[in-house]
Amino acid sequence: MQYLILFLSIINLLLGLIILIHSKHEKENVTFLGFAFFSSLWTFNNFYLRLYPSIVTIRASYGLGIIVATFGLVWGYIFLRKSLPLFIKAVIIPLSVIFFIITLFSSSIIHELYSVQIFGYSGQVGNLFYLYSLYFAFIVL
């Protein structure tokens, strides 16, 4: 299972690079590369979590999850409408950066990690976990 995750991470990054090489100056391709890069980093982080479970790795996974969702939203708007709404620039992107920093450097989202299983992990969530989850769902939907 973990090697499938690693393989998909590499394929995702290569896909972004191939698209960027074919057409460097288009916003859609640059934003897709950002999406593919952070998706690959997130996927590789999940692979690493399976091998070396730690609280730092699980927090990085949750932090990167917000960045991936935000880049997916940005890429989608650039691809479909060729521009970003002011709401995304002024609210979504700054909030995503704040959640990323909080997730990485505090126990407010993920407090403790007990173990990693095949389809998840067991641990204790922090005070802001449900706010994080609602925000994540808002971005994805």
PyMOL commands that set and color helices and strands:
alter all, ss='L'
color gray80, all
select helices_A, chain A and resi 2-22+27-51+55-81+86-105+129-140
alter helices_A, ss='H'
color red, helices_A
select strands_A, chain A and resi 110-117+120-125
alter strands_A, ss='S'
color yellow, strands_A
deselect
rebuild
show_as cartoon
